[in-house]
């Protein structure tokens, strides 16, 4: 049963809340332990220092109250002076006065302090004090287990030029009592403090992690119908608020991506349905009504045209999907955009002349850029093809490339029908077509494909247009780490 209870609470030990609270508690325990140990050591040092200072003062006072008469030490005081009597009584609690032979002349009457009167010890300390010229401080323990700190020194009888041994002591029981009380209070205070801090840290960590719990609940609540679920920020502008902000941005991106997929599926279904329906209708008519070979041949030709249109659509969708997902194959090399533009403009001169549209190209010197030649040619081809389609007879189209600092700029502008302002924000969306009486003008994928290619190259595309006055498409591509032709190594035989 205890093991089962342990298994039930074991997941608690792996929670972030427990780890944070326990880490704080361990650090606090270590800090308080060090503070307590240092505090006890400092208190002990202070008590020892004060005790030694007191002993020095008492030894000086003992020497001051004793006089030598006829070679013997006597107390020299006024019995009527109560303060003097009190001070002498305090000095007489623990003291010894002995001659240079170790014989005791004056001393305390406490039999428990037998070690204080040891003759050999007195003679040894006399020799040590005489050699070091400093008093000796020691600690002895009486028979009743009370520690005493003793200071011993030398006083000289000037009349007989004789050295005397003086020792004064004080009980350390009071100091040890203070030290024991401090330790006891500390060890009572420590667990109570740790318990209080544990409760406070558990509560505060839980309150701080409430934002994480809201993120967890929101993540669990996300379904296909509420991908854009947003979590309200707490207003603290801390790490959790930044996490919530990142989650909200991720949720928004997910909603946008799924909405894009949904629109893509809807658009593909709509675009595929039209040619498939046409193919089905043409074949059914040919099957049930055709009586001559020519009728069957015409139906098959019409169906093939729709199949070709369907194949072009599928091919364009595949390329667009690859470009938007970053999977489009890129074979970058150093290109001269001016040369590419000139070649493509020459190719489009025939269809432009057929529509009575003047097609012009301008560039000054080489405009170098590191890019995929095939993809850049698709960009220019789409822009020129759209410009020719939507420019009435007698109009003009001008294509320009130029170096713009660290970028290369491609501009295609025309005097065509223009694009209404309310349609401009959507023209790069797949399958989006500005309403036009001619349904054969395109599938609505060309500009979205252009935008995807430009984005894959790290560039930017902008459009300006006015109805009846024409449109202007401007593409900016980073030049990249290109090398001029003179820098290209040449193979030598």
VOPA-983514 format. One record per residue (C-alpha): residue number from 1; chain; x, y, z. Coordinates in Angstrom, 3 decimals, m for minus. Layout:
{pake NUM; "A"; {X; Y; Z}},
...
//
This chain:
{pake 1; "A"; {0.000; 0.000; 0.000}},
{pake 2; "A"; {2.769; 2.551; 0.789}},
{pake 3; "A"; {4.454; 1.731; m2.534}},
{pake 4; "A"; {1.187; 2.363; m4.357}},
{pake 5; "A"; {0.849; 5.753; m2.645}},
{pake 6; "A"; {4.433; 6.555; m3.589}},
{pake 7; "A"; {3.713; 5.716; m7.229}},
{pake 8; "A"; {0.647; 7.956; m7.110}},
{pake 9; "A"; {2.626; 11.002; m5.952}},
{pake 10; "A"; {5.777; 10.263; m7.957}},
{pake 11; "A"; {4.628; 12.372; m10.972}},
{pake 12; "A"; {4.471; 15.358; m8.616}},
{pake 13; "A"; {8.252; 15.226; m8.192}},
{pake 14; "A"; {8.733; 15.625; m11.944}},
{pake 15; "A"; {6.637; 18.785; m12.265}},
{pake 16; "A"; {8.255; 22.123; m13.014}},
{pake 17; "A"; {6.508; 23.615; m9.994}},
{pake 18; "A"; {8.110; 21.072; m7.638}},
{pake 19; "A"; {11.546; 21.445; m9.205}},
{pake 20; "A"; {11.512; 25.238; m8.971}},
{pake 21; "A"; {10.166; 25.289; m5.413}},
{pake 22; "A"; {12.555; 22.561; m4.217}},
{pake 23; "A"; {15.543; 24.250; m5.885}},
{pake 24; "A"; {14.705; 27.501; m4.109}},
{pake 25; "A"; {14.265; 25.640; m0.822}},
{pake 26; "A"; {17.579; 23.777; m1.163}},
{pake 27; "A"; {19.420; 27.010; m1.928}},
{pake 28; "A"; {17.717; 28.759; 0.995}},
{pake 29; "A"; {18.630; 25.861; 3.315}},
{pake 30; "A"; {22.249; 26.050; 2.192}},
{pake 31; "A"; {22.354; 29.828; 2.655}},
{pake 32; "A"; {20.725; 29.703; 6.101}},
{pake 33; "A"; {23.025; 26.846; 7.107}},
{pake 34; "A"; {26.105; 28.828; 6.123}},
{pake 35; "A"; {24.748; 31.971; 7.805}},
{pake 36; "A"; {23.978; 30.001; 10.974}},
{pake 37; "A"; {27.391; 28.334; 11.073}},
{pake 38; "A"; {29.165; 31.638; 10.464}},
{pake 39; "A"; {26.952; 33.364; 13.042}},
{pake 40; "A"; {27.690; 30.747; 15.697}},
{pake 41; "A"; {31.412; 30.904; 14.963}},
{pake 42; "A"; {31.412; 34.709; 15.089}},
{pake 43; "A"; {29.448; 34.722; 18.354}},
{pake 44; "A"; {31.903; 32.256; 19.885}},
{pake 45; "A"; {34.822; 34.395; 18.716}},
{pake 46; "A"; {33.260; 37.561; 20.137}},
{pake 47; "A"; {32.540; 35.876; 23.481}},
{pake 48; "A"; {36.117; 34.557; 23.696}},
{pake 49; "A"; {37.516; 37.968; 22.809}},
{pake 50; "A"; {35.334; 39.710; 25.403}},
{pake 51; "A"; {36.221; 37.097; 28.008}},
{pake 52; "A"; {39.938; 37.520; 27.393}},
{pake 53; "A"; {39.633; 41.298; 27.527}},
{pake 54; "A"; {37.717; 41.044; 30.798}},
{pake 55; "A"; {40.404; 38.755; 32.221}},
{pake 56; "A"; {43.149; 41.226; 31.322}},
{pake 57; "A"; {41.216; 43.955; 33.138}},
{pake 58; "A"; {40.613; 41.700; 36.153}},
{pake 59; "A"; {44.306; 40.725; 36.302}},
{pake 60; "A"; {45.311; 44.395; 36.259}},
{pake 61; "A"; {42.736; 45.116; 38.979}},
{pake 62; "A"; {44.024; 42.156; 41.053}},
{pake 63; "A"; {47.561; 43.500; 40.878}},
{pake 64; "A"; {46.271; 46.933; 41.867}},
{pake 65; "A"; {44.424; 45.743; 44.999}},
{pake 66; "A"; {47.343; 43.684; 46.356}},
{pake 67; "A"; {50.330; 45.239; 48.086}},
{pake 68; "A"; {53.457; 43.652; 49.465}},
{pake 69; "A"; {54.369; 44.146; 53.140}},
{pake 70; "A"; {57.446; 42.488; 54.584}},
{pake 71; "A"; {57.583; 40.287; 51.493}},
{pake 72; "A"; {53.994; 39.010; 51.797}},
{pake 73; "A"; {51.002; 39.928; 49.577}},
{pake 74; "A"; {47.963; 41.499; 51.324}},
{pake 75; "A"; {44.677; 43.067; 50.164}},
{pake 76; "A"; {44.880; 46.830; 50.296}},
{pake 77; "A"; {41.401; 48.350; 50.533}},
{pake 78; "A"; {39.069; 50.358; 52.727}},
{pake 79; "A"; {36.505; 48.015; 54.321}},
{pake 80; "A"; {34.085; 50.912; 54.566}},
{pake 81; "A"; {34.107; 51.409; 50.778}},
{pake 82; "A"; {31.263; 49.194; 49.537}},
{pake 83; "A"; {32.258; 49.497; 45.868}},
{pake 84; "A"; {35.830; 48.445; 46.673}},
{pake 85; "A"; {34.579; 45.538; 48.751}},
{pake 86; "A"; {32.261; 44.423; 45.922}},
{pake 87; "A"; {35.034; 44.570; 43.320}},
{pake 88; "A"; {37.494; 42.692; 45.520}},
{pake 89; "A"; {34.852; 40.055; 46.260}},
{pake 90; "A"; {34.361; 39.559; 42.510}},
{pake 91; "A"; {38.137; 39.189; 42.031}},
{pake 92; "A"; {38.375; 36.646; 44.840}},
{pake 93; "A"; {35.977; 34.191; 43.218}},
{pake 94; "A"; {38.729; 32.628; 41.070}},
{pake 95; "A"; {42.308; 33.787; 41.771}},
{pake 96; "A"; {45.727; 32.617; 42.946}},
{pake 97; "A"; {48.786; 34.485; 44.247}},
{pake 98; "A"; {51.977; 32.375; 44.588}},
{pake 99; "A"; {55.649; 33.120; 45.138}},
{pake 100; "A"; {58.508; 32.245; 42.805}},
{pake 101; "A"; {58.782; 28.823; 44.466}},
{pake 102; "A"; {55.225; 27.926; 43.627}},
{pake 103; "A"; {53.866; 28.236; 47.149}},
{pake 104; "A"; {50.301; 29.578; 47.426}},
{pake 105; "A"; {49.867; 32.691; 49.598}},
{pake 106; "A"; {46.404; 33.814; 48.539}},
{pake 107; "A"; {43.774; 31.943; 46.547}},
{pake 108; "A"; {40.140; 31.003; 46.066}},
{pake 109; "A"; {38.539; 28.708; 48.544}},
{pake 110; "A"; {36.667; 26.611; 45.954}},
{pake 111; "A"; {37.957; 23.002; 46.260}},
{pake 112; "A"; {36.749; 22.217; 42.728}},
{pake 113; "A"; {39.562; 24.402; 41.372}},
{pake 114; "A"; {42.333; 22.079; 42.504}},
{pake 115; "A"; {44.128; 22.321; 39.127}},
{pake 116; "A"; {44.536; 26.058; 39.701}},
{pake 117; "A"; {46.929; 25.411; 42.652}},
{pake 118; "A"; {49.212; 22.848; 41.043}},
{pake 119; "A"; {52.819; 23.805; 41.962}},
{pake 120; "A"; {54.436; 22.346; 38.858}},
{pake 121; "A"; {51.993; 24.201; 36.615}},
{pake 122; "A"; {52.653; 27.462; 38.443}},
{pake 123; "A"; {56.454; 27.124; 38.092}},
{pake 124; "A"; {56.153; 26.204; 34.399}},
{pake 125; "A"; {53.926; 29.184; 33.706}},
{pake 126; "A"; {56.280; 31.503; 35.629}},
{pake 127; "A"; {59.131; 30.430; 33.392}},
{pake 128; "A"; {57.009; 30.791; 30.220}},
{pake 129; "A"; {55.726; 34.259; 31.210}},
{pake 130; "A"; {59.219; 35.404; 32.086}},
{pake 131; "A"; {60.460; 34.201; 28.706}},
{pake 132; "A"; {57.574; 35.498; 26.532}},
{pake 133; "A"; {56.923; 38.662; 28.554}},
{pake 134; "A"; {53.181; 38.111; 28.020}},
{pake 135; "A"; {50.399; 36.714; 30.214}},
{pake 136; "A"; {49.167; 33.158; 29.611}},
{pake 137; "A"; {45.487; 32.469; 28.972}},
{pake 138; "A"; {44.166; 28.932; 29.431}},
{pake 139; "A"; {40.952; 27.049; 30.122}},
{pake 140; "A"; {40.450; 24.506; 32.888}},
{pake 141; "A"; {37.441; 22.430; 33.896}},
{pake 142; "A"; {36.563; 22.146; 37.546}},
{pake 143; "A"; {35.492; 18.945; 39.211}},
{pake 144; "A"; {31.848; 20.002; 38.878}},
{pake 145; "A"; {32.353; 20.217; 35.074}},
{pake 146; "A"; {32.258; 24.036; 34.899}},
{pake 147; "A"; {34.786; 25.560; 32.474}},
{pake 148; "A"; {36.932; 28.448; 33.650}},
{pake 149; "A"; {39.154; 30.719; 31.636}},
{pake 150; "A"; {42.317; 31.652; 33.536}},
{pake 151; "A"; {44.883; 34.387; 32.851}},
{pake 152; "A"; {48.223; 34.308; 34.641}},
{pake 153; "A"; {50.940; 36.936; 34.864}},
{pake 154; "A"; {53.860; 38.187; 36.942}},
{pake 155; "A"; {53.973; 40.982; 39.482}},
{pake 156; "A"; {57.263; 42.152; 41.079}},
{pake 157; "A"; {57.792; 43.090; 44.724}},
{pake 158; "A"; {60.052; 46.118; 44.226}},
{pake 159; "A"; {61.223; 46.138; 47.811}},
{pake 160; "A"; {62.595; 42.603; 47.717}},
{pake 161; "A"; {63.024; 42.350; 43.943}},
{pake 162; "A"; {60.970; 39.170; 43.935}},
{pake 163; "A"; {58.615; 37.858; 41.264}},
{pake 164; "A"; {55.125; 36.723; 42.184}},
{pake 165; "A"; {52.662; 34.562; 40.254}},
{pake 166; "A"; {49.200; 36.140; 39.834}},
{pake 167; "A"; {46.290; 34.251; 38.246}},
{pake 168; "A"; {42.732; 35.484; 37.777}},
{pake 169; "A"; {39.824; 33.561; 36.238}},
{pake 170; "A"; {36.169; 33.687; 35.364}},
{pake 171; "A"; {33.536; 31.079; 34.728}},
{pake 172; "A"; {32.610; 30.398; 31.087}},
{pake 173; "A"; {29.248; 28.917; 32.020}},
{pake 174; "A"; {27.425; 32.137; 31.127}},
{pake 175; "A"; {29.134; 32.365; 27.727}},
{pake 176; "A"; {28.353; 28.746; 26.971}},
{pake 177; "A"; {24.743; 29.322; 28.004}},
{pake 178; "A"; {24.490; 32.228; 25.546}},
{pake 179; "A"; {26.028; 30.064; 22.817}},
{pake 180; "A"; {23.685; 27.139; 23.549}},
{pake 181; "A"; {20.646; 29.420; 23.468}},
{pake 182; "A"; {21.749; 30.884; 20.167}},
{pake 183; "A"; {22.188; 27.400; 18.679}},
{pake 184; "A"; {18.849; 26.260; 20.070}},
{pake 185; "A"; {17.025; 29.311; 18.762}},
{pake 186; "A"; {18.680; 28.920; 15.376}},
{pake 187; "A"; {17.751; 25.250; 15.041}},
{pake 188; "A"; {14.178; 26.086; 16.065}},
{pake 189; "A"; {14.035; 29.043; 13.692}},
{pake 190; "A"; {15.569; 27.159; 10.748}},
{pake 191; "A"; {12.862; 24.498; 10.168}},
{pake 192; "A"; {10.053; 26.979; 10.848}},
{pake 193; "A"; {11.567; 29.393; 8.340}},
{pake 194; "A"; {12.073; 26.650; 5.779}},
{pake 195; "A"; {8.483; 25.470; 6.221}},
{pake 196; "A"; {7.132; 28.991; 5.759}},
{pake 197; "A"; {9.386; 29.576; 2.740}},
{pake 198; "A"; {8.356; 26.210; 1.273}},
{pake 199; "A"; {4.674; 27.172; 1.469}},
{pake 200; "A"; {5.322; 30.645; 0.075}},
{pake 201; "A"; {7.534; 29.354; m2.756}},
{pake 202; "A"; {5.018; 26.619; m3.638}},
{pake 203; "A"; {2.238; 29.209; m3.830}},
{pake 204; "A"; {4.299; 31.844; m5.670}},
{pake 205; "A"; {5.682; 29.345; m8.202}},
{pake 206; "A"; {2.171; 28.039; m8.789}},
{pake 207; "A"; {0.887; 31.577; m9.321}},
{pake 208; "A"; {3.795; 32.334; m11.640}},
{pake 209; "A"; {3.191; 29.190; m13.677}},
{pake 210; "A"; {m0.520; 29.899; m14.052}},
{pake 211; "A"; {0.326; 31.366; m17.449}},
{pake 212; "A"; {1.823; 28.008; m18.475}},
{pake 213; "A"; {m1.329; 26.252; m17.348}},
{pake 214; "A"; {m3.399; 28.604; m19.499}},
{pake 215; "A"; {m1.143; 27.764; m22.464}},
{pake 216; "A"; {m1.574; 24.057; m21.708}},
{pake 217; "A"; {m5.366; 24.350; m21.479}},
{pake 218; "A"; {m5.471; 26.407; m24.668}},
{pake 219; "A"; {m3.337; 23.838; m26.507}},
{pake 220; "A"; {m5.684; 21.066; m25.349}},
{pake 221; "A"; {m8.709; 23.090; m26.415}},
{pake 222; "A"; {m7.426; 23.763; m29.942}},
{pake 223; "A"; {m9.380; 21.943; m32.614}},
{pake 224; "A"; {m9.830; 22.344; m36.320}},
{pake 225; "A"; {m12.598; 24.876; m35.735}},
{pake 226; "A"; {m10.698; 27.216; m33.378}},
{pake 227; "A"; {m7.076; 27.151; m34.532}},
{pake 228; "A"; {m6.783; 30.879; m33.908}},
{pake 229; "A"; {m7.483; 30.569; m30.173}},
{pake 230; "A"; {m5.796; 33.447; m28.301}},
{pake 231; "A"; {m4.739; 33.562; m24.646}},
{pake 232; "A"; {m5.093; 36.937; m22.883}},
{pake 233; "A"; {m1.793; 38.336; m21.630}},
{pake 234; "A"; {m1.342; 39.071; m17.925}},
{pake 235; "A"; {0.170; 42.509; m18.499}},
{pake 236; "A"; {3.360; 41.701; m16.542}},
{pake 237; "A"; {5.547; 41.815; m19.675}},
{pake 238; "A"; {7.678; 38.979; m18.302}},
{pake 239; "A"; {8.839; 35.634; m19.686}},
{pake 240; "A"; {5.394; 34.076; m19.363}},
{pake 241; "A"; {3.765; 36.984; m21.173}},
{pake 242; "A"; {6.331; 36.593; m23.948}},
{pake 243; "A"; {5.557; 32.859; m24.048}},
{pake 244; "A"; {1.839; 33.609; m24.290}},
{pake 245; "A"; {2.563; 36.132; m27.033}},
{pake 246; "A"; {4.609; 33.533; m28.938}},
{pake 247; "A"; {1.819; 30.978; m28.494}},
{pake 248; "A"; {m0.744; 33.450; m29.794}},
{pake 249; "A"; {1.440; 34.194; m32.816}},
{pake 250; "A"; {1.897; 30.471; m33.449}},
{pake 251; "A"; {m1.851; 29.966; m33.143}},
{pake 252; "A"; {m2.434; 32.760; m35.629}},
{pake 253; "A"; {0.073; 31.237; m38.053}},
{pake 254; "A"; {m1.595; 27.839; m37.709}},
{pake 255; "A"; {m4.985; 29.328; m38.429}},
{pake 256; "A"; {m3.580; 31.180; m41.423}},
{pake 257; "A"; {m1.883; 28.034; m42.736}},
{pake 258; "A"; {m4.960; 25.851; m42.333}},
{pake 259; "A"; {m7.127; 28.557; m43.842}},
{pake 260; "A"; {m4.698; 28.715; m46.748}},
{pake 261; "A"; {m4.898; 24.934; m47.152}},
{pake 262; "A"; {m8.684; 25.068; m47.034}},
{pake 263; "A"; {m8.809; 27.812; m49.631}},
{pake 264; "A"; {m6.276; 25.925; m51.722}},
{pake 265; "A"; {m8.409; 22.767; m51.626}},
{pake 266; "A"; {m11.514; 24.751; m52.485}},
{pake 267; "A"; {m9.800; 26.611; m55.317}},
{pake 268; "A"; {m8.242; 23.448; m56.752}},
{pake 269; "A"; {m11.589; 21.661; m56.638}},
{pake 270; "A"; {m13.233; 24.573; m58.398}},
{pake 271; "A"; {m10.529; 24.903; m61.053}},
{pake 272; "A"; {m10.361; 21.167; m61.758}},
{pake 273; "A"; {m14.098; 20.797; m61.922}},
{pake 274; "A"; {m14.487; 23.106; m64.914}},
{pake 275; "A"; {m12.161; 21.294; m67.374}},
{pake 276; "A"; {m13.258; 17.880; m66.120}},
{pake 277; "A"; {m16.894; 18.796; m66.600}},
{pake 278; "A"; {m16.124; 20.106; m70.090}},
{pake 279; "A"; {m14.220; 16.921; m71.004}},
{pake 280; "A"; {m17.035; 14.754; m69.663}},
{pake 281; "A"; {m19.683; 16.719; m71.555}},
{pake 282; "A"; {m17.781; 16.692; m74.828}},
{pake 283; "A"; {m17.140; 12.942; m74.643}},
{pake 284; "A"; {m20.760; 12.202; m73.721}},
{pake 285; "A"; {m22.033; 14.291; m76.608}},
{pake 286; "A"; {m19.608; 12.571; m78.963}},
{pake 287; "A"; {m20.585; 9.162; m77.616}},
{pake 288; "A"; {m24.333; 9.578; m77.935}},
{pake 289; "A"; {m24.743; 11.988; m80.852}},
{pake 290; "A"; {m21.714; 11.712; m83.145}},
{pake 291; "A"; {m22.493; 9.870; m86.366}},
{pake 292; "A"; {m19.521; 10.869; m88.461}},
{pake 293; "A"; {m15.779; 10.534; m88.038}},
{pake 294; "A"; {m15.339; 14.307; m88.185}},
{pake 295; "A"; {m17.651; 14.815; m85.197}},
{pake 296; "A"; {m15.706; 12.283; m83.115}},
{pake 297; "A"; {m12.397; 13.869; m84.152}},
{pake 298; "A"; {m13.639; 17.350; m83.184}},
{pake 299; "A"; {m14.822; 16.089; m79.779}},
{pake 300; "A"; {m11.475; 14.429; m79.124}},
{pake 301; "A"; {m9.576; 17.575; m80.116}},
{pake 302; "A"; {m11.688; 19.692; m77.773}},
{pake 303; "A"; {m11.165; 17.166; m74.991}},
{pake 304; "A"; {m7.413; 17.170; m75.591}},
{pake 305; "A"; {m7.357; 20.957; m75.320}},
{pake 306; "A"; {m9.135; 20.740; m71.973}},
{pake 307; "A"; {m6.773; 17.943; m70.880}},
{pake 308; "A"; {m3.808; 20.139; m71.808}},
{pake 309; "A"; {m5.299; 23.000; m69.825}},
{pake 310; "A"; {m5.815; 20.605; m66.926}},
{pake 311; "A"; {m2.197; 19.367; m67.172}},
{pake 312; "A"; {m0.909; 22.965; m67.190}},
{pake 313; "A"; {m2.997; 23.691; m64.128}},
{pake 314; "A"; {m1.672; 20.651; m62.231}},
{pake 315; "A"; {1.911; 21.498; m63.244}},
{pake 316; "A"; {1.495; 25.098; m62.067}},
{pake 317; "A"; {m0.031; 23.942; m58.775}},
{pake 318; "A"; {2.867; 21.570; m58.191}},
{pake 319; "A"; {5.466; 24.272; m58.834}},
{pake 320; "A"; {3.568; 26.722; m56.657}},
{pake 321; "A"; {3.308; 24.227; m53.816}},
{pake 322; "A"; {7.040; 23.500; m54.040}},
{pake 323; "A"; {7.960; 27.172; m54.071}},
{pake 324; "A"; {5.758; 28.070; m51.090}},
{pake 325; "A"; {7.024; 25.137; m49.018}},
{pake 326; "A"; {10.668; 25.915; m49.808}},
{pake 327; "A"; {11.135; 22.646; m51.704}},
{pake 328; "A"; {11.569; 24.159; m55.126}},
{pake 329; "A"; {14.993; 23.151; m56.526}},
{pake 330; "A"; {17.330; 26.150; m56.591}},
{pake 331; "A"; {20.454; 26.152; m58.698}},
{pake 332; "A"; {21.925; 29.563; m58.019}},
{pake 333; "A"; {24.666; 31.092; m60.081}},
{pake 334; "A"; {25.905; 34.554; m60.978}},
{pake 335; "A"; {23.464; 36.033; m63.513}},
{pake 336; "A"; {23.382; 39.201; m65.547}},
{pake 337; "A"; {19.749; 40.277; m65.237}},
{pake 338; "A"; {20.177; 42.755; m68.076}},
{pake 339; "A"; {21.169; 39.979; m70.466}},
{pake 340; "A"; {18.270; 37.737; m69.336}},
{pake 341; "A"; {15.764; 40.566; m69.709}},
{pake 342; "A"; {17.035; 41.456; m73.182}},
{pake 343; "A"; {16.710; 37.830; m74.382}},
{pake 344; "A"; {13.169; 37.457; m73.017}},
{pake 345; "A"; {12.011; 40.807; m74.385}},
{pake 346; "A"; {13.270; 39.727; m77.815}},
{pake 347; "A"; {11.214; 36.528; m77.526}},
{pake 348; "A"; {8.049; 38.456; m76.597}},
{pake 349; "A"; {8.394; 40.976; m79.425}},
{pake 350; "A"; {6.327; 38.827; m81.823}},
{pake 351; "A"; {3.242; 38.404; m79.558}},
{pake 352; "A"; {3.541; 42.071; m78.544}},
{pake 353; "A"; {3.571; 43.209; m82.202}},
{pake 354; "A"; {0.639; 40.866; m82.910}},
{pake 355; "A"; {m1.374; 42.789; m80.281}},
{pake 356; "A"; {m0.052; 46.154; m81.527}},
{pake 357; "A"; {1.811; 46.772; m78.232}},
{pake 358; "A"; {5.214; 48.458; m78.096}},
{pake 359; "A"; {7.620; 46.417; m75.922}},
{pake 360; "A"; {10.805; 48.142; m74.720}},
{pake 361; "A"; {13.763; 47.130; m72.550}},
{pake 362; "A"; {16.437; 49.266; m70.900}},
{pake 363; "A"; {19.485; 48.469; m68.783}},
{pake 364; "A"; {22.895; 50.017; m68.293}},
{pake 365; "A"; {25.830; 47.640; m68.095}},
{pake 366; "A"; {25.720; 44.276; m66.339}},
{pake 367; "A"; {23.331; 43.983; m63.384}},
{pake 368; "A"; {24.712; 41.020; m61.458}},
{pake 369; "A"; {22.711; 38.854; m59.104}},
{pake 370; "A"; {23.114; 35.386; m57.608}},
{pake 371; "A"; {19.898; 33.526; m58.426}},
{pake 372; "A"; {18.345; 30.527; m60.173}},
{pake 373; "A"; {18.207; 31.334; m63.879}},
{pake 374; "A"; {15.180; 29.154; m64.631}},
{pake 375; "A"; {13.101; 30.654; m61.822}},
{pake 376; "A"; {14.079; 34.245; m62.671}},
{pake 377; "A"; {13.135; 33.620; m66.318}},
{pake 378; "A"; {9.725; 32.375; m65.108}},
{pake 379; "A"; {9.270; 35.567; m63.116}},
{pake 380; "A"; {10.068; 37.805; m66.084}},
{pake 381; "A"; {8.009; 35.642; m68.454}},
{pake 382; "A"; {4.925; 35.828; m66.208}},
{pake 383; "A"; {5.197; 39.600; m65.815}},
{pake 384; "A"; {5.697; 40.231; m69.557}},
{pake 385; "A"; {2.898; 37.804; m70.487}},
{pake 386; "A"; {0.455; 39.499; m68.085}},
{pake 387; "A"; {1.469; 42.951; m69.331}},
{pake 388; "A"; {0.783; 41.957; m72.964}},
{pake 389; "A"; {m2.566; 40.358; m72.041}},
{pake 390; "A"; {m3.847; 43.401; m70.203}},
{pake 391; "A"; {m2.451; 46.183; m72.435}},
{pake 392; "A"; {m4.813; 47.347; m75.187}},
{pake 393; "A"; {m3.655; 47.893; m78.769}},
{pake 394; "A"; {m1.531; 50.985; m79.198}},
{pake 395; "A"; {m0.171; 50.739; m75.652}},
{pake 396; "A"; {3.382; 50.217; m74.416}},
{pake 397; "A"; {5.347; 48.026; m72.016}},
{pake 398; "A"; {8.727; 48.935; m70.539}},
{pake 399; "A"; {10.993; 46.507; m68.713}},
{pake 400; "A"; {14.027; 47.789; m66.789}},
{pake 401; "A"; {16.785; 46.308; m64.639}},
{pake 402; "A"; {19.177; 48.377; m62.544}},
{pake 403; "A"; {21.634; 48.073; m59.692}},
{pake 404; "A"; {20.282; 49.567; m56.450}},
{pake 405; "A"; {23.092; 49.458; m53.916}},
{pake 406; "A"; {23.390; 45.906; m52.629}},
{pake 407; "A"; {20.242; 44.882; m54.535}},
{pake 408; "A"; {19.188; 44.326; m58.091}},
{pake 409; "A"; {15.900; 45.877; m59.175}},
{pake 410; "A"; {13.580; 44.622; m61.959}},
{pake 411; "A"; {10.698; 46.861; m63.068}},
{pake 412; "A"; {7.936; 45.953; m65.515}},
{pake 413; "A"; {5.406; 48.721; m66.224}},
{pake 414; "A"; {2.695; 49.137; m68.832}},
{pake 415; "A"; {m0.057; 51.427; m70.017}},
{pake 416; "A"; {m2.703; 48.720; m69.688}},
{pake 417; "A"; {m6.134; 48.594; m68.127}},
{pake 418; "A"; {m4.776; 48.775; m64.582}},
{pake 419; "A"; {m5.969; 47.063; m61.413}},
{pake 420; "A"; {m8.656; 48.470; m59.102}},
{pake 421; "A"; {m7.310; 49.483; m55.688}},
{pake 422; "A"; {m9.550; 47.078; m53.774}},
{pake 423; "A"; {m8.033; 44.151; m55.724}},
{pake 424; "A"; {m4.365; 45.108; m55.273}},
{pake 425; "A"; {m3.921; 43.451; m51.834}},
{pake 426; "A"; {m5.119; 40.108; m53.236}},
{pake 427; "A"; {m3.515; 39.766; m56.646}},
{pake 428; "A"; {m0.656; 37.581; m55.317}},
{pake 429; "A"; {m3.093; 35.070; m53.809}},
{pake 430; "A"; {m3.430; 31.816; m55.718}},
{pake 431; "A"; {m6.428; 31.550; m58.063}},
{pake 432; "A"; {m7.250; 35.212; m57.504}},
{pake 433; "A"; {m8.340; 36.914; m60.706}},
{pake 434; "A"; {m9.540; 40.428; m61.222}},
{pake 435; "A"; {m13.014; 40.178; m62.786}},
{pake 436; "A"; {m12.620; 40.117; m66.555}},
{pake 437; "A"; {m15.068; 39.293; m69.378}},
{pake 438; "A"; {m12.468; 37.018; m70.961}},
{pake 439; "A"; {m12.140; 33.800; m68.886}},
{pake 440; "A"; {m9.172; 32.621; m70.924}},
{pake 441; "A"; {m6.877; 35.344; m69.605}},
{pake 442; "A"; {m5.331; 32.961; m67.023}},
{pake 443; "A"; {m5.708; 30.628; m64.088}},
{pake 444; "A"; {m4.899; 33.156; m61.394}},
{pake 445; "A"; {m1.620; 31.414; m60.491}},
{pake 446; "A"; {0.979; 33.452; m62.365}},
{pake 447; "A"; {1.438; 36.305; m59.896}},
{pake 448; "A"; {1.265; 33.997; m56.857}},
{pake 449; "A"; {4.026; 31.932; m58.471}},
{pake 450; "A"; {6.059; 35.112; m59.099}},
{pake 451; "A"; {5.668; 36.181; m55.463}},
{pake 452; "A"; {6.724; 32.724; m54.219}},
{pake 453; "A"; {9.878; 32.706; m56.372}},
{pake 454; "A"; {10.847; 36.221; m55.271}},
{pake 455; "A"; {10.324; 35.247; m51.627}},
{pake 456; "A"; {12.425; 32.082; m52.084}},
{pake 457; "A"; {15.281; 34.329; m53.290}},
{pake 458; "A"; {14.913; 36.595; m50.249}},
{pake 459; "A"; {13.537; 39.435; m52.353}},
{pake 460; "A"; {10.509; 41.686; m52.303}},
{pake 461; "A"; {7.786; 42.516; m54.841}},
{pake 462; "A"; {5.585; 45.629; m54.920}},
{pake 463; "A"; {2.855; 46.764; m57.278}},
{pake 464; "A"; {1.362; 50.145; m58.124}},
{pake 465; "A"; {m1.601; 50.443; m60.409}},
{pake 466; "A"; {m4.372; 52.799; m61.482}},
{pake 467; "A"; {m7.382; 51.870; m63.528}},
{pake 468; "A"; {m7.041; 53.067; m67.138}},
{pake 469; "A"; {m3.429; 54.177; m66.705}},
{pake 470; "A"; {m1.513; 50.911; m66.261}},
{pake 471; "A"; {0.451; 48.987; m63.666}},
{pake 472; "A"; {4.002; 48.955; m62.344}},
{pake 473; "A"; {5.587; 45.827; m60.811}},
{pake 474; "A"; {8.879; 46.327; m58.969}},
{pake 475; "A"; {11.005; 43.389; m57.783}},
{pake 476; "A"; {14.033; 43.801; m55.543}},
{pake 477; "A"; {16.480; 40.912; m55.245}},
{pake 478; "A"; {19.555; 40.766; m53.004}},
{pake 479; "A"; {22.688; 40.722; m55.139}},
{pake 480; "A"; {24.305; 38.169; m52.804}},
{pake 481; "A"; {28.024; 37.282; m52.714}},
{pake 482; "A"; {28.441; 37.672; m56.447}},
{pake 483; "A"; {31.717; 37.781; m58.349}},
{pake 484; "A"; {32.385; 39.804; m61.427}},
{pake 485; "A"; {33.386; 37.935; m64.558}},
{pake 486; "A"; {36.973; 39.143; m64.124}},
{pake 487; "A"; {37.119; 37.381; m60.753}},
{pake 488; "A"; {36.003; 34.039; m62.170}},
{pake 489; "A"; {38.891; 31.570; m62.467}},
{pake 490; "A"; {39.793; 30.622; m66.035}},
{pake 491; "A"; {40.837; 27.123; m67.039}},
{pake 492; "A"; {44.237; 27.111; m68.689}},
{pake 493; "A"; {45.567; 24.375; m70.905}},
//
